Amino acid sequence: MCNLESNVVSDEVYVLCFSLIMLSVDLTSPHVKNKMSKREFIKNTRRAASRVSEDLVGDLYDNVYLVGHVAAS
């Protein structure tokens, strides 16, 4: 669903996409010993994309962590 009233600019969308790719690799790679926590992901992502809500970033983390990908199946 598209939220036309969102304050997110296009640069922050790229940051979110890149963050999700990195999170997916971090959580699924057997070579990464210390997996990123939800708190760390929210903090790191919001540092670069401050207009993105903490709830949205947390939901994105949950999708990757629990489902294994961002898109609904």
PQR file of N, CA, C, O and H, with PARSE charges and radii, in Angstrom:
ATOM      1  N   MET A   1       0.844  -1.166   0.000 -0.4000 1.5000
ATOM      2  CA  MET A   1       0.000   0.000   0.000 -0.0000 2.0000
ATOM      3  C   MET A   1       0.891   1.231   0.000  0.5500 1.7000
ATOM      4  O   MET A   1       1.896   1.270   0.710 -0.5500 1.4000
ATOM      5  N   CYS A   2       0.539   2.215  -0.773 -0.4000 1.5000
ATOM      6  CA  CYS A   2       1.314   3.445  -0.902 -0.0000 2.0000
ATOM      7  C   CYS A   2       0.764   4.484   0.072  0.5500 1.7000
ATOM      8  O   CYS A   2      -0.440   4.734   0.116 -0.5500 1.4000
ATOM      9  H   CYS A   2      -0.277   2.183  -1.350  0.4000 1.0000
ATOM     10  N   ASN A   3       1.659   5.082   0.851 -0.4000 1.5000
ATOM     11  CA  ASN A   3       1.266   6.113   1.797 -0.0000 2.0000
ATOM     12  C   ASN A   3       1.735   7.452   1.262  0.5500 1.7000
ATOM     13  O   ASN A   3       2.902   7.808   1.424 -0.5500 1.4000
ATOM     14  H   ASN A   3       2.638   4.879   0.816  0.4000 1.0000
ATOM     15  N   LEU A   4       0.852   8.191   0.632 -0.4000 1.5000
ATOM     16  CA  LEU A   4       1.212   9.455   0.014 -0.0000 2.0000
ATOM     17  C   LEU A   4       1.506  10.546   1.040  0.5500 1.7000
ATOM     18  O   LEU A   4       2.114  11.559   0.697 -0.5500 1.4000
ATOM     19  H   LEU A   4      -0.096   7.902   0.501  0.4000 1.0000
ATOM     20  N   GLU A   5       1.092  10.362   2.273 -0.4000 1.5000
ATOM     21  CA  GLU A   5       1.319  11.365   3.295 -0.0000 2.0000
ATOM     22  C   GLU A   5       2.590  11.098   4.094  0.5500 1.7000
ATOM     23  O   GLU A   5       2.867  11.800   5.067 -0.5500 1.4000
ATOM     24  H   GLU A   5       0.597   9.539   2.552  0.4000 1.0000
ATOM     25  N   SER A   6       3.346  10.119   3.704 -0.4000 1.5000
ATOM     26  CA  SER A   6       4.586   9.781   4.397 -0.0000 2.0000
ATOM     27  C   SER A   6       5.624  10.870   4.176  0.5500 1.7000
ATOM     28  O   SER A   6       5.672  11.483   3.110 -0.5500 1.4000
ATOM     29  H   SER A   6       3.121   9.549   2.914  0.4000 1.0000
ATOM     30  N   ASN A   7       6.454  11.108   5.183 -0.4000 1.5000
ATOM     31  CA  ASN A   7       7.505  12.117   5.088 -0.0000 2.0000
ATOM     32  C   ASN A   7       8.824  11.548   4.610  0.5500 1.7000
ATOM     33  O   ASN A   7       9.837  12.247   4.625 -0.5500 1.4000
ATOM     34  H   ASN A   7       6.415  10.609   6.049  0.4000 1.0000
ATOM     35  N   VAL A   8       8.836  10.302   4.187 -0.4000 1.5000
ATOM     36  CA  VAL A   8      10.059   9.631   3.783 -0.0000 2.0000
ATOM     37  C   VAL A   8      10.470  10.112   2.390  0.5500 1.7000
ATOM     38  O   VAL A   8       9.658  10.121   1.464 -0.5500 1.4000
ATOM     39  H   VAL A   8       8.013   9.733   4.175  0.4000 1.0000
ATOM     40  N   VAL A   9      11.729  10.509   2.252 -0.4000 1.5000
ATOM     41  CA  VAL A   9      12.250  10.944   0.957 -0.0000 2.0000
ATOM     42  C   VAL A   9      12.913   9.762   0.261  0.5500 1.7000
ATOM     43  O   VAL A   9      13.194   8.741   0.888 -0.5500 1.4000
ATOM     44  H   VAL A   9      12.388  10.501   3.004  0.4000 1.0000
ATOM     45  N   SER A  10      13.161   9.904  -1.030 -0.4000 1.5000
ATOM     46  CA  SER A  10      13.666   8.782  -1.826 -0.0000 2.0000
ATOM     47  C   SER A  10      15.000   8.247  -1.313  0.5500 1.7000
ATOM     48  O   SER A  10      15.237   7.041  -1.383 -0.5500 1.4000
ATOM     49  H   SER A  10      12.932  10.733  -1.540  0.4000 1.0000
ATOM     50  N   ASP A  11      15.870   9.105  -0.805 -0.4000 1.5000
ATOM     51  CA  ASP A  11      17.147   8.624  -0.265 -0.0000 2.0000
ATOM     52  C   ASP A  11      16.930   7.669   0.902  0.5500 1.7000
ATOM     53  O   ASP A  11      17.668   6.697   1.060 -0.5500 1.4000
ATOM     54  H   ASP A  11      15.677  10.084  -0.748  0.4000 1.0000
ATOM     55  N   GLU A  12      15.929   7.945   1.710 -0.4000 1.5000
ATOM     56  CA  GLU A  12      15.648   7.078   2.850 -0.0000 2.0000
ATOM     57  C   GLU A  12      15.062   5.743   2.407  0.5500 1.7000
ATOM     58  O   GLU A  12      15.239   4.735   3.092 -0.5500 1.4000
ATOM     59  H   GLU A  12      15.329   8.735   1.581  0.4000 1.0000
ATOM     60  N   VAL A  13      14.378   5.723   1.289 -0.4000 1.5000
ATOM     61  CA  VAL A  13      13.879   4.461   0.754 -0.0000 2.0000
ATOM     62  C   VAL A  13      15.059   3.586   0.353  0.5500 1.7000
ATOM     63  O   VAL A  13      15.050   2.383   0.615 -0.5500 1.4000
ATOM     64  H   VAL A  13      14.235   6.542   0.733  0.4000 1.0000
ATOM     65  N   TYR A  14      16.069   4.168  -0.274 -0.4000 1.5000
ATOM     66  CA  TYR A  14      17.265   3.418  -0.636 -0.0000 2.0000
ATOM     67  C   TYR A  14      17.982   2.897   0.605  0.5500 1.7000
ATOM     68  O   TYR A  14      18.470   1.768   0.617 -0.5500 1.4000
ATOM     69  H   TYR A  14      16.076   5.145  -0.486  0.4000 1.0000
ATOM     70  N   VAL A  15      18.043   3.716   1.638 -0.4000 1.5000
ATOM     71  CA  VAL A  15      18.666   3.287   2.896 -0.0000 2.0000
ATOM     72  C   VAL A  15      17.909   2.097   3.484  0.5500 1.7000
ATOM     73  O   VAL A  15      18.521   1.131   3.939 -0.5500 1.4000
ATOM     74  H   VAL A  15      17.647   4.634   1.628  0.4000 1.0000
ATOM     75  N   LEU A  16      16.583   2.170   3.474 -0.4000 1.5000
ATOM     76  CA  LEU A  16      15.777   1.060   3.985 -0.0000 2.0000
ATOM     77  C   LEU A  16      16.025  -0.218   3.185  0.5500 1.7000
ATOM     78  O   LEU A  16      16.197  -1.292   3.762 -0.5500 1.4000
ATOM     79  H   LEU A  16      16.086   2.955   3.105  0.4000 1.0000
ATOM     80  N   CYS A  17      16.044  -0.103   1.878 -0.4000 1.5000
ATOM     81  CA  CYS A  17      16.277  -1.278   1.033 -0.0000 2.0000
ATOM     82  C   CYS A  17      17.640  -1.890   1.307  0.5500 1.7000
ATOM     83  O   CYS A  17      17.762  -3.106   1.455 -0.5500 1.4000
ATOM     84  H   CYS A  17      15.904   0.769   1.409  0.4000 1.0000
ATOM     85  N   PHE A  18      18.655  -1.060   1.374 -0.4000 1.5000
ATOM     86  CA  PHE A  18      19.999  -1.552   1.648 -0.0000 2.0000
ATOM     87  C   PHE A  18      20.063  -2.179   3.044  0.5500 1.7000
ATOM     88  O   PHE A  18      20.677  -3.230   3.226 -0.5500 1.4000
ATOM     89  H   PHE A  18      18.557  -0.072   1.254  0.4000 1.0000
ATOM     90  N   SER A  19      19.439  -1.543   4.014 -0.4000 1.5000
ATOM     91  CA  SER A  19      19.422  -2.068   5.380 -0.0000 2.0000
ATOM     92  C   SER A  19      18.763  -3.439   5.433  0.5500 1.7000
ATOM     93  O   SER A  19      19.222  -4.323   6.157 -0.5500 1.4000
ATOM     94  H   SER A  19      18.941  -0.689   3.867  0.4000 1.0000
ATOM     95  N   LEU A  20      17.694  -3.619   4.674 -0.4000 1.5000
ATOM     96  CA  LEU A  20      16.995  -4.899   4.659 -0.0000 2.0000
ATOM     97  C   LEU A  20      17.841  -5.994   4.003  0.5500 1.7000
ATOM     98  O   LEU A  20      17.836  -7.141   4.450 -0.5500 1.4000
ATOM     99  H   LEU A  20      17.321  -2.901   4.087  0.4000 1.0000
ATOM    100  N   ILE A  21      18.557  -5.638   2.955 -0.4000 1.5000
ATOM    101  CA  ILE A  21      19.453  -6.610   2.318 -0.0000 2.0000
ATOM    102  C   ILE A  21      20.543  -7.025   3.290  0.5500 1.7000
ATOM    103  O   ILE A  21      20.841  -8.211   3.434 -0.5500 1.4000
ATOM    104  H   ILE A  21      18.562  -4.706   2.592  0.4000 1.0000
ATOM    105  N   MET A  22      21.132  -6.051   3.951 -0.4000 1.5000
ATOM    106  CA  MET A  22      22.198  -6.361   4.913 -0.0000 2.0000
ATOM    107  C   MET A  22      21.664  -7.177   6.097  0.5500 1.7000
ATOM    108  O   MET A  22      22.335  -8.090   6.577 -0.5500 1.4000
ATOM    109  H   MET A  22      20.891  -5.088   3.834  0.4000 1.0000
ATOM    110  N   LEU A  23      20.472  -6.848   6.557 -0.4000 1.5000
ATOM    111  CA  LEU A  23      19.869  -7.606   7.654 -0.0000 2.0000
ATOM    112  C   LEU A  23      19.622  -9.053   7.242  0.5500 1.7000
ATOM    113  O   LEU A  23      19.897  -9.977   8.007 -0.5500 1.4000
ATOM    114  H   LEU A  23      19.927  -6.107   6.166  0.4000 1.0000
ATOM    115  N   SER A  24      19.111  -9.244   6.047 -0.4000 1.5000
ATOM    116  CA  SER A  24      18.841 -10.590   5.561 -0.0000 2.0000
ATOM    117  C   SER A  24      20.116 -11.423   5.512  0.5500 1.7000
ATOM    118  O   SER A  24      20.123 -12.583   5.926 -0.5500 1.4000
ATOM    119  H   SER A  24      18.888  -8.493   5.425  0.4000 1.0000
ATOM    120  N   VAL A  25      21.185 -10.835   5.011 -0.4000 1.5000
ATOM    121  CA  VAL A  25      22.467 -11.539   4.973 -0.0000 2.0000
ATOM    122  C   VAL A  25      22.957 -11.819   6.387  0.5500 1.7000
ATOM    123  O   VAL A  25      23.428 -12.917   6.684 -0.5500 1.4000
ATOM    124  H   VAL A  25      21.179  -9.893   4.676  0.4000 1.0000
ATOM    125  N   ASP A  26      22.845 -10.828   7.249 -0.4000 1.5000
ATOM    126  CA  ASP A  26      23.304 -10.975   8.637 -0.0000 2.0000
ATOM    127  C   ASP A  26      22.575 -12.116   9.345  0.5500 1.7000
ATOM    128  O   ASP A  26      23.200 -12.920  10.037 -0.5500 1.4000
ATOM    129  H   ASP A  26      22.462  -9.936   7.008  0.4000 1.0000
ATOM    130  N   LEU A  27      21.265 -12.185   9.172 -0.4000 1.5000
ATOM    131  CA  LEU A  27      20.472 -13.178   9.903 -0.0000 2.0000
ATOM    132  C   LEU A  27      20.552 -14.575   9.306  0.5500 1.7000
ATOM    133  O   LEU A  27      20.361 -15.562  10.017 -0.5500 1.4000
ATOM    134  H   LEU A  27      20.757 -11.532   8.610  0.4000 1.0000
ATOM    135  N   THR A  28      20.830 -14.673   8.016 -0.4000 1.5000
ATOM    136  CA  THR A  28      20.805 -15.990   7.379 -0.0000 2.0000
ATOM    137  C   THR A  28      22.178 -16.598   7.138  0.5500 1.7000
ATOM    138  O   THR A  28      22.281 -17.803   6.909 -0.5500 1.4000
ATOM    139  H   THR A  28      20.985 -13.871   7.439  0.4000 1.0000
ATOM    140  N   SER A  29      23.220 -15.805   7.184 -0.4000 1.5000
ATOM    141  CA  SER A  29      24.551 -16.333   6.894 -0.0000 2.0000
ATOM    142  C   SER A  29      25.104 -17.115   8.086  0.5500 1.7000
ATOM    143  O   SER A  29      25.093 -16.618   9.212 -0.5500 1.4000
ATOM    144  H   SER A  29      23.137 -14.826   7.371  0.4000 1.0000
ATOM    145  N   PRO A  30      25.580 -18.319   7.846 -0.5600 1.5000
ATOM    146  CA  PRO A  30      26.182 -19.094   8.935  0.2800 2.0000
ATOM    147  C   PRO A  30      27.552 -18.547   9.360  0.5500 1.7000
ATOM    148  O   PRO A  30      28.080 -18.918  10.408 -0.5500 1.4000
ATOM    149  N   HIS A  31      28.116 -17.662   8.533 -0.4000 1.5000
ATOM    150  CA  HIS A  31      29.428 -17.094   8.835 -0.0000 2.0000
ATOM    151  C   HIS A  31      29.357 -15.936   9.825  0.5500 1.7000
ATOM    152  O   HIS A  31      30.367 -15.556  10.417 -0.5500 1.4000
ATOM    153  H   HIS A  31      27.687 -17.360   7.682  0.4000 1.0000
ATOM    154  N   VAL A  32      28.170 -15.379  10.003 -0.4000 1.5000
ATOM    155  CA  VAL A  32      27.992 -14.272  10.952 -0.0000 2.0000
ATOM    156  C   VAL A  32      27.654 -14.883  12.304  0.5500 1.7000
ATOM    157  O   VAL A  32      26.598 -15.492  12.479 -0.5500 1.4000
ATOM    158  H   VAL A  32      27.349 -15.688   9.523  0.4000 1.0000
ATOM    159  N   LYS A  33      28.564 -14.713  13.254 -0.4000 1.5000
ATOM    160  CA  LYS A  33      28.380 -15.326  14.580 -0.0000 2.0000
ATOM    161  C   LYS A  33      27.450 -14.498  15.470  0.5500 1.7000
ATOM    162  O   LYS A  33      26.578 -15.051  16.141 -0.5500 1.4000
ATOM    163  H   LYS A  33      29.421 -14.218  13.112  0.4000 1.0000
ATOM    164  N   ASN A  34      27.631 -13.188  15.478 -0.4000 1.5000
ATOM    165  CA  ASN A  34      26.818 -12.302  16.329 -0.0000 2.0000
ATOM    166  C   ASN A  34      25.736 -11.649  15.469  0.5500 1.7000
ATOM    167  O   ASN A  34      25.992 -10.670  14.769 -0.5500 1.4000
ATOM    168  H   ASN A  34      28.339 -12.739  14.933  0.4000 1.0000
ATOM    169  N   LYS A  35      24.540 -12.200  15.531 -0.4000 1.5000
ATOM    170  CA  LYS A  35      23.424 -11.704  14.729 -0.0000 2.0000
ATOM    171  C   LYS A  35      22.942 -10.355  15.261  0.5500 1.7000
ATOM    172  O   LYS A  35      22.977 -10.097  16.464 -0.5500 1.4000
ATOM    173  H   LYS A  35      24.333 -12.996  16.100  0.4000 1.0000
ATOM    174  N   MET A  36      22.492  -9.503  14.340 -0.4000 1.5000
ATOM    175  CA  MET A  36      22.006  -8.184  14.714 -0.0000 2.0000
ATOM    176  C   MET A  36      20.675  -8.300  15.444  0.5500 1.7000
ATOM    177  O   MET A  36      19.772  -9.015  15.008 -0.5500 1.4000
ATOM    178  H   MET A  36      22.463  -9.713  13.362  0.4000 1.0000
ATOM    179  N   SER A  37      20.568  -7.595  16.548 -0.4000 1.5000
ATOM    180  CA  SER A  37      19.315  -7.592  17.302 -0.0000 2.0000
ATOM    181  C   SER A  37      18.348  -6.578  16.694  0.5500 1.7000
ATOM    182  O   SER A  37      18.735  -5.715  15.907 -0.5500 1.4000
ATOM    183  H   SER A  37      21.301  -7.014  16.902  0.4000 1.0000
ATOM    184  N   LYS A  38      17.094  -6.707  17.078 -0.4000 1.5000
ATOM    185  CA  LYS A  38      16.078  -5.766  16.597 -0.0000 2.0000
ATOM    186  C   LYS A  38      16.420  -4.351  17.045  0.5500 1.7000
ATOM    187  O   LYS A  38      16.276  -3.406  16.269 -0.5500 1.4000
ATOM    188  H   LYS A  38      16.779  -7.409  17.718  0.4000 1.0000
ATOM    189  N   ARG A  39      16.863  -4.195  18.264 -0.4000 1.5000
ATOM    190  CA  ARG A  39      17.222  -2.878  18.783 -0.0000 2.0000
ATOM    191  C   ARG A  39      18.362  -2.259  17.979  0.5500 1.7000
ATOM    192  O   ARG A  39      18.323  -1.071  17.658 -0.5500 1.4000
ATOM    193  H   ARG A  39      16.980  -4.962  18.895  0.4000 1.0000
ATOM    194  N   GLU A  40      19.377  -3.059  17.652 -0.4000 1.5000
ATOM    195  CA  GLU A  40      20.512  -2.561  16.863 -0.0000 2.0000
ATOM    196  C   GLU A  40      20.069  -2.163  15.457  0.5500 1.7000
ATOM    197  O   GLU A  40      20.496  -1.134  14.934 -0.5500 1.4000
ATOM    198  H   GLU A  40      19.409  -4.024  17.912  0.4000 1.0000
ATOM    199  N   PHE A  41      19.208  -2.986  14.847 -0.4000 1.5000
ATOM    200  CA  PHE A  41      18.725  -2.680  13.500 -0.0000 2.0000
ATOM    201  C   PHE A  41      17.941  -1.368  13.493  0.5500 1.7000
ATOM    202  O   PHE A  41      18.139  -0.534  12.610 -0.5500 1.4000
ATOM    203  H   PHE A  41      18.862  -3.822  15.272  0.4000 1.0000
ATOM    204  N   ILE A  42      17.074  -1.187  14.449 -0.4000 1.5000
ATOM    205  CA  ILE A  42      16.291   0.053  14.520 -0.0000 2.0000
ATOM    206  C   ILE A  42      17.211   1.249  14.719  0.5500 1.7000
ATOM    207  O   ILE A  42      17.064   2.265  14.039 -0.5500 1.4000
ATOM    208  H   ILE A  42      16.913  -1.865  15.166  0.4000 1.0000
ATOM    209  N   LYS A  43      18.156   1.137  15.641 -0.4000 1.5000
ATOM    210  CA  LYS A  43      19.066   2.246  15.919 -0.0000 2.0000
ATOM    211  C   LYS A  43      19.900   2.599  14.694  0.5500 1.7000
ATOM    212  O   LYS A  43      20.016   3.771  14.337 -0.5500 1.4000
ATOM    213  H   LYS A  43      18.276   0.311  16.193  0.4000 1.0000
ATOM    214  N   ASN A  44      20.476   1.595  14.052 -0.4000 1.5000
ATOM    215  CA  ASN A  44      21.334   1.839  12.892 -0.0000 2.0000
ATOM    216  C   ASN A  44      20.558   2.387  11.709  0.5500 1.7000
ATOM    217  O   ASN A  44      21.033   3.294  11.025 -0.5500 1.4000
ATOM    218  H   ASN A  44      20.382   0.642  14.342  0.4000 1.0000
ATOM    219  N   THR A  45      19.376   1.853  11.458 -0.4000 1.5000
ATOM    220  CA  THR A  45      18.586   2.305  10.317 -0.0000 2.0000
ATOM    221  C   THR A  45      18.064   3.709  10.534  0.5500 1.7000
ATOM    222  O   THR A  45      18.081   4.525   9.613 -0.5500 1.4000
ATOM    223  H   THR A  45      18.990   1.117  12.013  0.4000 1.0000
ATOM    224  N   ARG A  46      17.603   4.002  11.731 -0.4000 1.5000
ATOM    225  CA  ARG A  46      17.058   5.340  11.995 -0.0000 2.0000
ATOM    226  C   ARG A  46      18.142   6.404  12.064  0.5500 1.7000
ATOM    227  O   ARG A  46      17.856   7.591  11.906 -0.5500 1.4000
ATOM    228  H   ARG A  46      17.589   3.339  12.479  0.4000 1.0000
ATOM    229  N   ARG A  47      19.367   5.998  12.295 -0.4000 1.5000
ATOM    230  CA  ARG A  47      20.476   6.954  12.255 -0.0000 2.0000
ATOM    231  C   ARG A  47      20.641   7.505  10.843  0.5500 1.7000
ATOM    232  O   ARG A  47      20.955   8.682  10.666 -0.5500 1.4000
ATOM    233  H   ARG A  47      19.600   5.034  12.424  0.4000 1.0000
ATOM    234  N   ALA A  48      20.431   6.659   9.841 -0.4000 1.5000
ATOM    235  CA  ALA A  48      20.581   7.072   8.442 -0.0000 2.0000
ATOM    236  C   ALA A  48      19.267   7.541   7.825  0.5500 1.7000
ATOM    237  O   ALA A  48      19.278   8.320   6.872 -0.5500 1.4000
ATOM    238  H   ALA A  48      20.177   5.702   9.985  0.4000 1.0000
ATOM    239  N   ALA A  49      18.146   7.081   8.352 -0.4000 1.5000
ATOM    240  CA  ALA A  49      16.824   7.430   7.818 -0.0000 2.0000
ATOM    241  C   ALA A  49      15.939   7.870   8.980  0.5500 1.7000
ATOM    242  O   ALA A  49      15.068   7.128   9.432 -0.5500 1.4000
ATOM    243  H   ALA A  49      18.137   6.448   9.127  0.4000 1.0000
ATOM    244  N   SER A  50      16.173   9.064   9.444 -0.4000 1.5000
ATOM    245  CA  SER A  50      15.531   9.536  10.674 -0.0000 2.0000
ATOM    246  C   SER A  50      14.026   9.767  10.549  0.5500 1.7000
ATOM    247  O   SER A  50      13.324   9.766  11.559 -0.5500 1.4000
ATOM    248  H   SER A  50      16.881   9.668   9.077  0.4000 1.0000
ATOM    249  N   ARG A  51      13.525   9.963   9.349 -0.4000 1.5000
ATOM    250  CA  ARG A  51      12.097  10.217   9.186 -0.0000 2.0000
ATOM    251  C   ARG A  51      11.254   8.947   9.196  0.5500 1.7000
ATOM    252  O   ARG A  51      10.027   9.007   9.267 -0.5500 1.4000
ATOM    253  H   ARG A  51      14.096   9.965   8.528  0.4000 1.0000
ATOM    254  N   VAL A  52      11.911   7.818   9.124 -0.4000 1.5000
ATOM    255  CA  VAL A  52      11.200   6.538   9.116 -0.0000 2.0000
ATOM    256  C   VAL A  52      10.830   6.190  10.555  0.5500 1.7000
ATOM    257  O   VAL A  52      11.663   6.288  11.456 -0.5500 1.4000
ATOM    258  H   VAL A  52      12.908   7.769   9.066  0.4000 1.0000
ATOM    259  N   SER A  53       9.602   5.792  10.765 -0.4000 1.5000
ATOM    260  CA  SER A  53       9.134   5.518  12.126 -0.0000 2.0000
ATOM    261  C   SER A  53       9.799   4.271  12.702  0.5500 1.7000
ATOM    262  O   SER A  53      10.136   3.330  11.984 -0.5500 1.4000
ATOM    263  H   SER A  53       8.925   5.713  10.033  0.4000 1.0000
ATOM    264  N   GLU A  54       9.971   4.297  13.989 -0.4000 1.5000
ATOM    265  CA  GLU A  54      10.563   3.163  14.701 -0.0000 2.0000
ATOM    266  C   GLU A  54       9.696   1.917  14.554  0.5500 1.7000
ATOM    267  O   GLU A  54      10.214   0.805  14.455 -0.5500 1.4000
ATOM    268  H   GLU A  54       9.697   5.062  14.572  0.4000 1.0000
ATOM    269  N   ASP A  55       8.375   2.102  14.540 -0.4000 1.5000
ATOM    270  CA  ASP A  55       7.455   0.975  14.384 -0.0000 2.0000
ATOM    271  C   ASP A  55       7.614   0.303  13.024  0.5500 1.7000
ATOM    272  O   ASP A  55       7.606  -0.924  12.934 -0.5500 1.4000
ATOM    273  H   ASP A  55       7.954   3.006  14.621  0.4000 1.0000
ATOM    274  N   LEU A  56       7.758   1.100  11.966 -0.4000 1.5000
ATOM    275  CA  LEU A  56       7.934   0.544  10.632 -0.0000 2.0000
ATOM    276  C   LEU A  56       9.231  -0.259  10.551  0.5500 1.7000
ATOM    277  O   LEU A  56       9.243  -1.378  10.038 -0.5500 1.4000
ATOM    278  H   LEU A  56       7.764   2.097  12.039  0.4000 1.0000
ATOM    279  N   VAL A  57      10.312   0.310  11.055 -0.4000 1.5000
ATOM    280  CA  VAL A  57      11.602  -0.377  11.010 -0.0000 2.0000
ATOM    281  C   VAL A  57      11.533  -1.661  11.835  0.5500 1.7000
ATOM    282  O   VAL A  57      12.074  -2.688  11.424 -0.5500 1.4000
ATOM    283  H   VAL A  57      10.303   1.219  11.472  0.4000 1.0000
ATOM    284  N   GLY A  58      10.884  -1.615  12.974 -0.4000 1.5000
ATOM    285  CA  GLY A  58      10.722  -2.810  13.794 -0.0000 2.0000
ATOM    286  C   GLY A  58       9.899  -3.879  13.092  0.5500 1.7000
ATOM    287  O   GLY A  58      10.223  -5.064  13.174 -0.5500 1.4000
ATOM    288  H   GLY A  58      10.444  -0.781  13.308  0.4000 1.0000
ATOM    289  N   ASP A  59       8.832  -3.471  12.402 -0.4000 1.5000
ATOM    290  CA  ASP A  59       8.018  -4.425  11.649 -0.0000 2.0000
ATOM    291  C   ASP A  59       8.805  -5.057  10.505  0.5500 1.7000
ATOM    292  O   ASP A  59       8.659  -6.247  10.225 -0.5500 1.4000
ATOM    293  H   ASP A  59       8.569  -2.508  12.335  0.4000 1.0000
ATOM    294  N   LEU A  60       9.636  -4.256   9.848 -0.4000 1.5000
ATOM    295  CA  LEU A  60      10.469  -4.794   8.772 -0.0000 2.0000
ATOM    296  C   LEU A  60      11.449  -5.826   9.318  0.5500 1.7000
ATOM    297  O   LEU A  60      11.672  -6.867   8.700 -0.5500 1.4000
ATOM    298  H   LEU A  60       9.754  -3.289  10.076  0.4000 1.0000
ATOM    299  N   TYR A  61      12.034  -5.534  10.480 -0.4000 1.5000
ATOM    300  CA  TYR A  61      12.943  -6.504  11.110 -0.0000 2.0000
ATOM    301  C   TYR A  61      12.202  -7.802  11.408  0.5500 1.7000
ATOM    302  O   TYR A  61      12.699  -8.891  11.123 -0.5500 1.4000
ATOM    303  H   TYR A  61      11.852  -4.688  10.982  0.4000 1.0000
ATOM    304  N   ASP A  62      11.014  -7.677  11.981 -0.4000 1.5000
ATOM    305  CA  ASP A  62      10.227  -8.870  12.316 -0.0000 2.0000
ATOM    306  C   ASP A  62       9.936  -9.706  11.076  0.5500 1.7000
ATOM    307  O   ASP A  62      10.014 -10.934  11.121 -0.5500 1.4000
ATOM    308  H   ASP A  62      10.610  -6.792  12.213  0.4000 1.0000
ATOM    309  N   ASN A  63       9.599  -9.042   9.963 -0.4000 1.5000
ATOM    310  CA  ASN A  63       9.329  -9.778   8.727 -0.0000 2.0000
ATOM    311  C   ASN A  63      10.539 -10.571   8.275  0.5500 1.7000
ATOM    312  O   ASN A  63      10.413 -11.741   7.914 -0.5500 1.4000
ATOM    313  H   ASN A  63       9.536  -8.044   9.927  0.4000 1.0000
ATOM    314  N   VAL A  64      11.699  -9.958   8.290 -0.4000 1.5000
ATOM    315  CA  VAL A  64      12.908 -10.642   7.844 -0.0000 2.0000
ATOM    316  C   VAL A  64      13.286 -11.736   8.832  0.5500 1.7000
ATOM    317  O   VAL A  64      13.676 -12.832   8.428 -0.5500 1.4000
ATOM    318  H   VAL A  64      11.802  -9.007   8.583  0.4000 1.0000
ATOM    319  N   TYR A  65      13.174 -11.448  10.112 -0.4000 1.5000
ATOM    320  CA  TYR A  65      13.580 -12.412  11.140 -0.0000 2.0000
ATOM    321  C   TYR A  65      12.627 -13.608  11.218  0.5500 1.7000
ATOM    322  O   TYR A  65      13.065 -14.757  11.273 -0.5500 1.4000
ATOM    323  H   TYR A  65      12.857 -10.558  10.440  0.4000 1.0000
ATOM    324  N   LEU A  66      11.338 -13.330  11.221 -0.4000 1.5000
ATOM    325  CA  LEU A  66      10.367 -14.400  11.426 -0.0000 2.0000
ATOM    326  C   LEU A  66       9.963 -15.119  10.136  0.5500 1.7000
ATOM    327  O   LEU A  66       9.764 -16.334  10.137 -0.5500 1.4000
ATOM    328  H   LEU A  66      10.982 -12.396  11.176  0.4000 1.0000
ATOM    329  N   VAL A  67       9.845 -14.375   9.048 -0.4000 1.5000
ATOM    330  CA  VAL A  67       9.365 -14.949   7.801 -0.0000 2.0000
ATOM    331  C   VAL A  67      10.522 -15.283   6.871  0.5500 1.7000
ATOM    332  O   VAL A  67      10.427 -16.217   6.074 -0.5500 1.4000
ATOM    333  H   VAL A  67      10.007 -13.389   9.047  0.4000 1.0000
ATOM    334  N   GLY A  68      11.606 -14.535   6.965 -0.4000 1.5000
ATOM    335  CA  GLY A  68      12.761 -14.783   6.112 -0.0000 2.0000
ATOM    336  C   GLY A  68      12.848 -13.872   4.911  0.5500 1.7000
ATOM    337  O   GLY A  68      13.824 -13.926   4.162 -0.5500 1.4000
ATOM    338  H   GLY A  68      11.683 -13.777   7.612  0.4000 1.0000
ATOM    339  N   HIS A  69      11.838 -13.027   4.713 -0.4000 1.5000
ATOM    340  CA  HIS A  69      11.844 -12.069   3.622 -0.0000 2.0000
ATOM    341  C   HIS A  69      10.846 -10.966   3.938  0.5500 1.7000
ATOM    342  O   HIS A  69      10.100 -11.059   4.913 -0.5500 1.4000
ATOM    343  H   HIS A  69      11.045 -12.982   5.321  0.4000 1.0000
ATOM    344  N   VAL A  70      10.832  -9.934   3.124 -0.4000 1.5000
ATOM    345  CA  VAL A  70       9.999  -8.782   3.409 -0.0000 2.0000
ATOM    346  C   VAL A  70       8.601  -8.938   2.810  0.5500 1.7000
ATOM    347  O   VAL A  70       7.619  -8.556   3.446 -0.5500 1.4000
ATOM    348  H   VAL A  70      11.438  -9.859   2.332  0.4000 1.0000
ATOM    349  N   ALA A  71       8.493  -9.485   1.614 -0.4000 1.5000
ATOM    350  CA  ALA A  71       7.196  -9.594   0.933 -0.0000 2.0000
ATOM    351  C   ALA A  71       6.343 -10.679   1.575  0.5500 1.7000
ATOM    352  O   ALA A  71       6.846 -11.716   2.006 -0.5500 1.4000
ATOM    353  H   ALA A  71       9.291  -9.796   1.098  0.4000 1.0000
ATOM    354  N   ALA A  72       5.055 -10.416   1.627 -0.4000 1.5000
ATOM    355  CA  ALA A  72       4.114 -11.418   2.152 -0.0000 2.0000
ATOM    356  C   ALA A  72       3.993 -12.569   1.171  0.5500 1.7000
ATOM    357  O   ALA A  72       4.052 -12.372  -0.043 -0.5500 1.4000
ATOM    358  H   ALA A  72       4.647  -9.573   1.276  0.4000 1.0000
ATOM    359  N   SER A  73       3.825 -13.766   1.700 -0.4000 1.5000
ATOM    360  CA  SER A  73       3.701 -14.930   0.804 -0.0000 2.0000
ATOM    361  C   SER A  73       2.272 -15.302   0.542  0.5500 1.7000
ATOM    362  O   SER A  73       2.006 -16.255  -0.189 -0.5500 1.4000
ATOM    363  H   SER A  73       3.777 -13.926   2.686  0.4000 1.0000
TER
END
